[in-house]
Amino acid sequence: MYIYSRIRDMRVDNSLSQAKIAEILGTTQQQYSKWERGEQEIPVHHLITLARLYKVSIDYLVGISKNK
């Protein structure tokens, strides 16, 4: 699924650690890692936060659009 690779790629492209993203989202690094690997679904409110952080659309994050 696009969402998992996209949120990882966006994090790496922005030189951010899982721990830093987890801090921004108010969760643990372990929980964020589960979302990034696709073991659990990431809540929509966190997708909104990530889209704002990376300045992309949610459609891009979830693979609906190829346009950021």
N, C-alpha and C positions, 0 to 999 in steps of 0.2 A: 504494500500500500504506500502511496505517495506520502501520506502525512508523516509517517515515521522517518523516512529518509529525508524529507524536506525539513522537519524541525531539527534534525541532526545537522544537516548540511548548513542550514542558516546559522546554527550555533557555532559550528566550526568556521564558517566564512567570516563570522564576526569575532573570532578569537576569544570565545567565551567558554568557560568550563561548565560542566553539568552542575557543579556546586553553585556557581554564580547564578545560573538560570533558576535553579531551585530556590535560591534566596529571593530572587525577584518575584517568583510565583508564590512564595510563602510555604514551601514544602521542603522535603528532604531530597538530597541528591539521589538516594536509593529510589524514591518514588518517581522522580523525574526520569531516571534511567529506565524504569519499567515502561514509561510512556514512550520514550525514544526508541525502545526496542520493540514496541508494539505488544507488550505483554498485558497492558491495560489501556483502556481508552482515556485520552486526555480530555478533561472537562472543557466545555465550550468557553467558559469564562477565562480559562488559561490560554486557549487559542486566541482569544481576543487580545489578551495581554501580549502574547508573543507577536501577533501581527502588528500591533502598535510598536513594540520594541524594534522589530526588524523593518518596519515601514513597508509592509507588504499586505496584500489582501488575505483574508481568511480563505478565499477561493484558491489562492495560490498555495497556501500551506496544506490544504487538504487535497490538492491535485485536480481541482475542477478547472483551473485556468493555468496556463503557462506564463501568463503576464503577472509580474509582481505587483 
